[in-house]
Amino acid sequence: MMSITPAASPAWQALQTHAKTMHQITLQDLFAHDEQRFDRFSLSLNGLLLDYSKNRITDETLQLLLNLAEATQLPQMREALFTGEAVNLTEGRAALHTALRDPRRDGAVGGDMTILPQIHAVLDQMQDCVQRIREGDWKGFTDEPITDVVNIGIGGSDLGPLMVCEALRPYAHPRLRMHFVSNIDAAHLLQALAGLKPQTTLFIIASKTFTTQETLTNAHSARRWFLEQGGQEEDIAKHFVAISTNPRAVSEFGIDPANRFGFWDWVGGRYSLWSAIGLSIAISVGMDRFRELLAGAHAMDQHFRKAPLARNMPVILGLLGVWYHNFLGATAHAVLPYDQPLHRLPAYLQQLDMESNGKSVDRQGRAVHYSTGPIIFGEPGTNGQHAFYQLIHQGSHLIPCDFLAPCQSHYPLGEHHEMLLANMLAQAEALMQGKTQEQVAHEMQEAGHSPAEIAALAPHRVFAGNRPSNTLLFPKLDPKTLGMLLALYEHKVFVQGVIWNINSFDQWGVELGKQLARQVLKDLRQDAPPSPHDASTQALIQTVRRYRQSS
Ligand SMILES: O=P(O)(O)OC[C@H]1O[C@](O)(CO)[C@@H](O)[C@@H]1O
């Protein structure tokens, strides 16, 4: 573990010096002088290709970044992650999501022989439930098969399962419709329930803690809806299952203990789709596909654990992010899937990355004096092109981008997919190459513009270029590939957390708002006595009370 801060290490300082020279060199120059650039700066694993050649790096940059990884003890921390050390030190816990996708039914995880049998027992329990639902043997209270599954959860108990169910929709069971309710705004629950029949609906209450306000409130409202629509108390067992580490709270809610799928405190919420939290995924695509998803993640785990740092995909992605973020002044990172089924990937990655690395205190509790986690945003292409790409191309921020696409679509239709891919490749090229004032002037001249028009308009049409991106290409978005992709990002986030010497596995920053909301909820009641708030919050509370009184 680092005793000096990473920024004080010689490796960090060498990168700072190097960054000054790299400010003078453009990507266009780097490509012009190096025909082997793609070969040297690309990696592939089981068909997943990472092209990182369009980054503002040289061999020296990479070497210096690798030195930083060694100086911050990345190899040792990586081993600590896989062997179940308490890497989440503020909560005194391991972060063993990698064990969830370990295919071995027994054996040791860091010396512990109990973990793998427990994981596989829950997978077997899931398999039984999934099979019964998919084959129509899990019957509702009128003896009809289940047609609709409503996952009630939030954060990691929603974003991962929802994103994967959307991504793998081509593999979905034709009878089963999946619904996801996360927001405490009743619009979400009521819209999901509209049109559902209680006798053919199964609710999955997904909450690691089973104390989360949004999930518990939605779960109780769903339970009331079920009873009001004709279900009886004794039918709850057929229509409600829970996924939680908290058996007591599950029983108190009234769910049959046999319908609880457990997991463990060493599974972080945002790393939990591989656990029973993935039940909705398994119901939708089947247990074999769910196991393929796990197998893909496991393949990436093996690669991350064993490949040399210089040829290691998550390490390379993590180091590139550190390079831009800490040495070239980037503050954001765009994730741009050119695949509509991956439309929730950016939202999922927001939690994975920003909840993990949005920290400003290091592992020793000291304030950090360097930037940590970037702002993650994105949308599927080509939609994003017509929204925020303007800023990426011509704005004043440096925003490294990840482009992702399958080369074959599950939805072949005319030339749609070729057009989609052409747009993605063109965007990455445009960001890198840009367009000079001379090129613009020449084009305008050819189009018949006058010299005055050219002088006035050309500066607005110039693209500086030199804007970096990674491209991830794969044959098709199947469960295994998706598993690899998601584990790739998990490990990238881990790598960055190690370099920044922060704990990527806690999330204390979400607590204060939750705590204050309890008091504000009381204060919103019409007859609430005044309680201390700042003038702004006080006035807003009064306004809400006034507006809620008027019809
Ligand atoms: O699964 P739970 O315990 O309901 O928590 C949901 C989410 O809430 C958080 O704790 C943040 O509020 C996330 O980390 C977690 O994924």
The ligand as an SDF file (V2000), in Angstrom:
LIG
                    3D

 16 16  0  0  0  0  0  0  0  0999 V2000
  -29.2370   -3.0800   -3.1910 O   0  0  0  0  0  0  0  0  0  0  0  0
  -29.5350   -2.0070   -2.2060 P   0  0  0  0  0  0  0  0  0  0  0  0
  -29.0170   -2.3240   -0.8360 O   0  0  0  0  0  0  0  0  0  0  0  0
  -31.0060   -1.6800   -2.1820 O   0  0  0  0  0  0  0  0  0  0  0  0
  -28.7430   -0.7040   -2.6520 O   0  0  0  0  0  0  0  0  0  0  0  0
  -29.0020   -0.0880   -3.8640 C   0  0  0  0  0  0  0  0  0  0  0  0
  -27.9320    0.8980   -4.2510 C   0  0  0  0  0  0  0  0  0  0  0  0
  -27.8290    1.9300   -3.2900 O   0  0  0  0  0  0  0  0  0  0  0  0
  -26.4750    2.3220   -3.1270 C   0  0  0  0  0  0  0  0  0  0  0  0
  -26.0600    1.9020   -1.8880 O   0  0  0  0  0  0  0  0  0  0  0  0
  -26.3030    3.7970   -3.2630 C   0  0  0  0  0  0  0  0  0  0  0  0
  -27.3050    4.5280   -2.6640 O   0  0  0  0  0  0  0  0  0  0  0  0
  -25.7400    1.5950   -4.2430 C   0  0  0  0  0  0  0  0  0  0  0  0
  -24.4060    1.4240   -3.9800 O   0  0  0  0  0  0  0  0  0  0  0  0
  -26.5300    0.3460   -4.3640 C   0  0  0  0  0  0  0  0  0  0  0  0
  -26.2800   -0.2850   -5.5780 O   0  0  0  0  0  0  0  0  0  0  0  0
  1  2  2  0
  2  3  1  0
  2  4  1  0
  2  5  1  0
  5  6  1  0
  6  7  1  0
  7  8  1  0
  7 15  1  0
  8  9  1  0
  9 10  1  0
  9 11  1  0
  9 13  1  0
 11 12  1  0
 13 14  1  0
 13 15  1  0
 15 16  1  0
M  END
$$$$
